[in-house]
C-alpha cells in the first residue's frame, strides 16, 4: 500500500508510525508465544500484556526496516533481561541464589545444558545466535556482556542489601557506571549478531562501546520515569541516592552528546547500527515520558 498522492507531513508521519506499529504487532505474536513456552519465568502482575507490547514496540521502533523474524532474538533477549531482573531483584533470597543463577546462565553461554528455567530460555536464544555466521567471531563478546550484565545485577543487589541494612549507598557516579544492569547492550549485541554485515562486524567493538554510552542514557531516562514505582517496590534510584532531577537531566544531556560523538565516525559505514542506537534514545525519551514497562507488583 502506497502513500496517497495528496500527502501532508501528518499523513506521512502517521503512515510510518502505523507501519512500525504493525511490525511490533507481528513481533508481539511471536513474543507472546515465547512467554507462554517459558511461563514459569513470567508470573502475572509484573509481566502483564503491557510489558510484552512495550518490548516489541521498543524493538520495532529501534529497527523499523527489519522483519519480525530479524527482531525475534532482540525481542526475546529483551524479555530474558526482564526475567533475569525479576529473579535477581525480587525472587532471590540471598547472594548464594544469585551466584548459582549466574553460574547457570554462564554455563549455557559456554555451551552447556541448561539447569534452571532462566538458563533454558537463554539456551534457546544462544542456539538461534549460533546459526548466524557472525557468532563464532562474536561469541566471546556476547558471553562477556552477559557476564557484565549478571555482575552489575549482583552489584545492585548488594547495594540494595547494604542500604536496607543501614550501610552506605552508592554514589551517583557509581550508580551510572553500573548501567550494564539495564541490559540493553546485551540485547544490542544479540541483535547485531543476527543482522550485522561485514562493515559493522569490522567495527563491532566501537559499536559495543557506543552502546554502553547509550545504555547509560536509557538507564537514567528509566530512573526519571520510575521513581514512584522504585519507592514502592524497594528499588534503587539515583533520586533516592542524593542526586537531584537537575543532576540526572544534566548527566543525560552529557551522555547523549558523548554517544553522538562516538557514533559520528561510524555512521557512514554502519548506518543501520548507528541509527538503531540513536532511535533507542529517541524512543525511550518519549516512552518514559508517559509510562514504563512493568505491570503491578
N, C-alpha and C positions, 0 to 999 in steps of 0.2 A: 504494500500500500504506500503510495507516494503522498507528499505534501501537496495540498490544493494549490492551484496556480495563484490564487489570491492569498497571499501569505502575509502574516504580521509577525512581529517578534514574539508576541504572546503565543500565537498558534505554533510557531516553530519550537519554542521552548517547551510548551506543553506536550507536543508530539515526541520530543526527545525524552522527556520525563516519563511519558507513557511507555515508550519502548523499553526504557531501563526498568521500569516497574514490572513490565511483562517478563523481562529476563529474571527479575527477582522472584516472581511467582513461579516460574519454571524451576528455579533453584530451590524454592521452598518445598515443592512437592518431593524432591529427592531428599532434602534435609529432614523433612518430617518422617519419611520412611527410615532414615538413618537413626533418628532419635528413638523410634519405636523398636528398632533392632537392638539398641543399647538402652532399653527403658530403665534398667536399674540405676543408670547413671543420672537420670533426669527425673527426679521427684517432682510432682505437681507443685504449684505455687511459684517458686522461683523460676522454674522452667516452663513458663506459660507460652501460649501461642505468639505473644508479642516478641518474646526473645527469639524464637525461630524466625519470624518475619523480619525482625531487626537485623539479624545476622545476614540474611540473604539480601536485604536492601543495601547494607553496607558493602557487601562484596560486589553486587551488581553495579552500584554507583562508582565503585573503585575501578572496575574493568568493564565499562559499558560495551566495549567491542567484542567481549568474549562470548562464548556459548555457555549454556548451563553445564555441559559436560566439562568444559575447561575450568569452570568455577567450582566444580564439585569438591575437589580436595581443599580449596581455600575455605569453602563453607563448612566442611566437616572439621577442618583444623580449628576454625573459629569456635565451633561447638565443643570440640575437645578441650579447648582452653577454658571454656566456661565450666565444663565438668571437673577439670583439674582444680580450678579455682574454688569450686564448691567443696570438694573433698578436703583440700588443704585448709581453707579459711574457716569452714563451718563444721565439717564432719570429723576431722581428725581430733582425737582426744589428747594426744601428746606428740612430742617431736619424733618418737620412735615410729609412730604410724606414718609420718611424713617421710622419714628416711626410707622406710620399707616401700612406700609408694614410688619414691624417686628411683630406688633401685630397680623396681619392677618395670618402669617405663624406659629407663636407660638400657635395661637388658633387651627390650624389644627393639630399641634403636640399633643395638649391636647385632640384631638378627635372631634373638632368642624367641622362644614361645611365650605368649602372654600368660601371666599367673593371676592377674586380677582384672576386673572388668575395664578399668581405665586403660590398662595396657592392651587389652583385647581390641578396644576401639583404636588405639594408636597403631596396632599391628595392621589393621585394615588400611589405614592411611599410608603406612610405610610400604605395604605391598603394592599400592597403586603408584606411589612415587618410584618404586623400584623398577617399574615397567618403562620409565622415561629414560631416554638416552643420557640426560644430564646427571642422573642420580649417582652413578659411580664416582664422578668427579666432585659432586656437591654433598655427598652423604655425610662426610666428616663435619662440614659446616652446619648441616641440618642437625646433626647429633649435638654439636657444640651449642647451638642456640637452644635446643631442648634442655640441655643441662643448665644453661644460663637461666632459662625460664623457671625450672624447678628450684634452683638455688635462690633466685630472687623471691619466689613464693615462700620458701623456707625462711629467708631473712625477714620478710614481712611478718610471718607468724611469730618469729622470735621477738621482733619489736613489739608486736601487739601483746604478747605474753608479759614482756618486761613492763610495758606501760600499765597493764592491768594489775600488775603486782607492785606498782608504785615506783618502778625503776625509770631510767632515763628514756626519753623518746628520741627518735632520730631527728637530726636537723633537717631543714628544708632541702639543703643540698644533697644530703644522704638519701632522702626520700626520692628525689628526682633521679639520682644516679641509679636507683634500684628499679627503674621503669621496665626492665625486662619482665617484671611480674605482670605487665599488661598483656603480653602475649602476641601483640600484633606482628612483631618481627618474625616470630616462629611461623605465623600464618603466611607472611610475605615470602619467606624462603621456600615454604612448601608450594606456594602458588608459582613462584618463578621456576622451580624445578619442573613443574608441569608445563610451563608455557614459554620460557625464555629461549631466544635464539642465540646464535654464536656471538653477536656483539655484546649482549647482556652477560653471557657466560664469561667473556673475556674481562668484564668489568664488575664481576659479581661482588667482589669484596668492597668496592666503592659503593655499590647499591646497598649492600648489607649495612655499611656504616651509616649511610643516609637514612636507611630505615630505622636505625636506632635513634637518630635525632627526631625523626617524625614520631616515633613511638613515645618519646618524652612529651611531645606536644599533645598527643592523644591522651596520655596518662593524666595530664593536668586539665585538659578540657573535660574529661570524665569527672575529675575531682570537683571542679567548679559546679557541675550539674548534680552531684550526688551527695552533697554534704548532709542533708537531712536523712537520707537513707543510711549513710555511713554512721550517723549518730544512733539511729535506731537499730542497725544490725551489728554495731560494735566494730566497724572497720576503721582503719586509719585514713586520715585525710589531712593534707597539709594545712587546711584551715583550722584544724584542731591541734596543730603542732607549732603554732606561733606565727605562721605566715598569714598575711592579710590577703584579701581578694586582690588588692592592687599588686602585691608581690607576685601572686600567681599569674596575673594577666601580663605583667611586665616580663616574667620569665617565658611565658608562651610566646610573646612577641619576639623576644630574642632568639628563641629556638626556631621559630618559623623563618626568621631571617637567616639563621645558620643553615637550616635544611635547604632553603632555596639556593644558597651559595654552594652547598655540596652537590645539588642536583644540576646546577648550571652547566658544568663541563660534561655531564652525561647525557644531556637532552638530545644532542644531535645523533648519538649512536644508539641510545636506548629510549626512544620517545614513549613507548608504551609503559615501560617500567617507571620512568620519572613522572609521567602523568598520573600513573596509579598512586604514587606516594603523595603527590600534590592533591589529588582528589580525595584521598583519605582525610587530609586536613580539612578540606572544604566540607565534605560530608559530615564529619564529626562536629565541626563548628555549628552547623545547622541542626544536626540531630540532638546533640547535647544541650542545645539552646531550648529544647522543648521536653525531652524525656531521656531515659536511658534504657538499657536492655532488660534488666532483671524484672521478674514478676514479684509477687509478695512473699515474704519470708514465711 
